[in-house]
């Protein structure tokens, strides 16, 4: 699976407007100068996402369905992707430009996003499509237009996908077999 970076956003502190940038350095703890890397995010230090990603396709669906345009960064996410199923990045290490990120969890919408954007109904419109969090595995520059490529998939994720493809048949056997030490 390969996608691209469509746009990039950072904010210097919690509640500050997101600034569109052409490139940003991924560093330990997040994106250089971004609120969560600096420890000044609205939810810091209790609920920190080093880097947040959201799909351009979801932003387009929100614009079409709810009439809310989030093209200026009102979504409060750092990396807008295109052509990537963000759910598939959970538990995976991905190359994004020169950086390596690891998808960690979904990033649910919150009332804070709606307040900062001054857009009633935004949190509801983002429900189920508000992106994911990722940690910086290795530093490097991320630029608009960079490819996004999975470089390593967590073996637990692969096992779950195989079990799901089997329609749940043998799900517990697959997990039990993987948990046993190899013969020999």
C-alpha positions in Angstrom: 0.0 0.0 0.0 1.4 3.4 -1.0 -0.1 6.7 -0.5 1.1 10.3 -0.4 1.3 13.3 1.9 -1.3 15.8 0.6 -0.7 18.5 3.2 1.1 19.2 6.5 0.0 21.3 9.5 1.6 22.3 12.8 0.6 24.6 15.6 2.9 26.2 18.1 0.6 25.7 21.1 -2.8 24.3 22.1 -5.7 26.2 20.5 -3.4 28.1 18.1 -4.5 28.0 14.5 -2.9 25.3 12.5 -0.2 26.5 10.1 0.1 24.9 6.7 3.8 24.0 5.9 5.5 22.5 2.9 7.9 20.4 5.0 8.6 19.6 8.6 11.2 17.6 10.5 9.9 14.6 12.5 12.0 14.5 15.7 11.8 12.5 18.9 8.5 13.4 20.4 6.7 14.7 17.3 7.1 17.3 14.6 9.6 20.1 15.2 7.8 23.1 16.6 4.4 21.5 16.9 2.5 21.9 20.1 2.8 18.3 21.3 6.5 18.0 20.5 6.9 21.2 22.5 4.6 20.1 25.4 2.2 22.9 24.8 -0.7 21.0 23.3 -4.2 21.3 24.8 -4.1 17.8 26.2 -0.4 17.7 27.1 0.9 15.9 29.0 -2.1 13.6 29.6 -3.1 12.6 26.1 -0.4 13.2 23.6 -0.2 12.0 20.0 3.3 12.7 18.6 2.0 13.0 15.1 -1.6 12.8 13.9 -2.7 11.7 10.4 -6.1 12.1 8.7 -7.3 11.0 5.3 -8.0 13.5 2.6 -10.8 11.2 1.4 -12.5 11.6 4.8 -12.2 15.4 4.7 -13.8 15.4 1.3 -16.7 13.2 2.6 -17.2 15.6 5.5 -17.3 18.5 3.1 -19.9 16.8 0.9 -22.1 15.3 3.7 -21.9 18.0 6.3 -20.9 21.1 4.3 -17.9 21.6 6.6 -14.7 22.6 4.8 -11.6 21.6 6.8 -9.0 22.4 4.2 -7.4 25.1 6.3 -6.4 22.6 9.1 -9.5 23.0 11.3 -9.3 19.2 11.7 -6.2 19.8 14.0 -4.2 16.9 12.5 -0.6 17.2 11.2 -0.5 15.0 8.1 -3.2 14.8 5.5 -2.8 11.6 3.5 -4.2 10.4 0.2 -4.6 6.8 -0.9 -3.9 5.2 2.4 -6.2 3.3 4.7 -5.2 4.7 8.0 -6.6 1.7 9.9 -4.0 -0.4 8.1 -1.3 1.8 9.6 -2.2 0.9 13.2 0.6 -1.2 14.5 2.7 -0.7 11.4 5.9 1.2 10.8 5.6 3.5 7.7 8.1 5.5 5.8 6.8 9.1 5.4 9.5 10.9 3.5 12.8 10.5 5.4 11.0 9.8 8.7 9.6 6.5 10.0 6.3 6.6 12.0 4.5 3.8 13.8 0.6 4.0 14.0 -0.4 3.6 17.6 -4.2 4.3 18.0 -7.2 6.0 16.6 -7.5 9.7 17.4 -11.2 10.4 18.3 -12.8 13.8 17.7 -13.4 16.0 20.7 -15.3 19.1 21.7 -12.1 21.1 21.7 -11.7 20.6 18.0 -15.2 22.0 17.5 -14.6 25.0 19.8 -11.3 26.0 18.1 -12.7 25.6 14.6 -15.9 27.4 15.6 -17.8 24.9 13.6 -20.9 23.4 15.2 -21.3 19.7 14.3 -17.6 19.2 13.5 -17.0 16.6 16.2 -20.0 14.6 15.0 -18.8 14.9 11.4 -15.4 13.6 12.3 -16.7 10.6 14.2 -15.3 7.4 12.7 -13.0 9.4 10.4 -10.8 11.6 12.6 -7.5 9.9 11.9 -4.8 8.2 13.9 -1.9 8.9 16.2 1.6 7.9 15.4 5.0 7.9 17.2 8.2 9.0 15.5 10.4 5.9 15.2 13.2 7.6 13.4 13.7 11.3 12.6 13.7 12.8 9.1 12.1 15.4 6.9 8.5 15.0 5.7 7.4 17.0 2.7 4.1 17.5 0.8 4.0 15.0 -2.0 6.2 12.4 -0.2 5.1 8.8 -0.5 3.8 6.9 2.5 4.8 3.2 2.5 4.4 0.5 5.0 7.9 -0.9 5.8 7.0 -3.2 8.7 3.8 -4.7 9.9 3.3 -5.9 13.5 3.0 -9.7 13.4 -0.1 -9.5 15.7 -1.8 -7.3 13.1 -1.0 -9.8 10.3 -2.4 -12.7 12.4 -5.6 -10.8 13.0 -5.9 -10.0 9.3 -5.4 -13.7 8.4 -8.0 -14.7 10.9 -10.5 -12.2 9.6 -9.9 -13.3 6.0 -10.8 -16.8 7.2 -14.1 -15.4 8.4 -13.3 -16.1 12.0 -12.7 -19.8 11.3 -9.8 -21.0 13.4 -9.3 -17.6 15.0 -8.4 -19.1 18.4 -6.3 -21.9 16.8 -4.2 -19.3 14.9 -3.7 -17.3 18.1 -2.9 -20.4 20.2 -0.5 -21.7 17.5 1.4 -18.4 17.4 1.7 -18.3 21.1 3.3 -21.8 21.4 7.1 -22.0 21.2 8.5 -23.6 18.0 9.3 -27.3 18.0 12.9 -28.3 18.0 
